[in-house]
């Protein structure tokens, strides 16, 4: 795999799925271009084992993305709450300075 196609792995931090160091996340183009081998002679369709293995991998990557999104939203909420507290403290301090004159 080319180095520009590699993704860092996600550890068990923040509720993300554990992965081995050898695992690289799927990229959108890899999903779009994925082709499956046809089943054996006399049957129609794709090899179900290949399809299910690929779907499992996509599901793992999607779970990691959703976990990262949830963590990002929690961090955003925490920062917004901190900013609101700071703004309230600043407004209160300005108000107290104005009344003391």
N, C-alpha and C positions, 0 to 999 in steps of 0.2 A: 504494500500500500504506500502511496506517496505520502510524504510528510505533511503536505498541505491538506490531506484528507483525514488526518488523525485528529482525534479529540482527546482531551484529558479524561481520565477515568474519575468516577465519583466514588468517594469512600462512604462509610456509614455515618457521616456527619450530617446533622440536620434532618434526619429521617429519610435520607436518600437511600436508594438500593445499593447494597454492597456489590462490588464488581472486582474481579481479579485485575491485576496490573496489565494483563495481556488484552483485556477487553477494550475495544474502541467503539464509541457511539456511532450509530448509523447517521449518515448525512442524507439530506433530502434527495439528492441525485441518486444515491445508492438504492433508495426505496423505489424511485421512479424507473430506474433501469434494471431492476432485478428481474431475471428470467428464471423460470423453473423448468427442470427436465420433464419431458413427457413420461407418462407411465409406460410400463412394458408393452410388448407386442400384443395386439388383440384387445387392448383397453383404450379408452379415450380419457383425456384430461391430463392433469398434472400430478406429480408424485405428492401425495398428501403429507408424507413425512417432511419433505422439503418445505412445503407451504406452512405447516404448523410450526416448524422450527423457526422459520422467518417471522411468522406472526408473533411468536413468543419473544423474539428479540425486539421487534417493534414495540410490543407492549412494555417491556422492561425500559426501553428508552423513553417511551411516553410517560411512564410512571416517574422516571427521574426528572423529566421536564416539568411535570405537574408539581412534584415536590419542591423543585427550585423556584417555581412560580409562587407557590404558597409561602415559602420562606421569604421571598422578595416582598410579597404583600404584607407579611408580618413586620418586616423591617421598615417598610414604608409607613405603616400605621404607627410604629414606635417612634419614628422620626417626626411624624406629624404631631403626635401627642407632645413630644418634647418641645417642638417649636411653639405649639399653643401655650404650654406652660411658661416658656420664656417670654412670649409676647404678653401674656397676662401679667407676669412679674414686672416687665418693663413699663407697661401701662400703669400699673399700681404705683411703681416708684415715681413715675412722672407726675401722677396725680397727687401723691404725697408731697412732692417738692413744690408743686403749684399751690397747695393749701398752706404750706408753711410760710409763705411770703406775706 
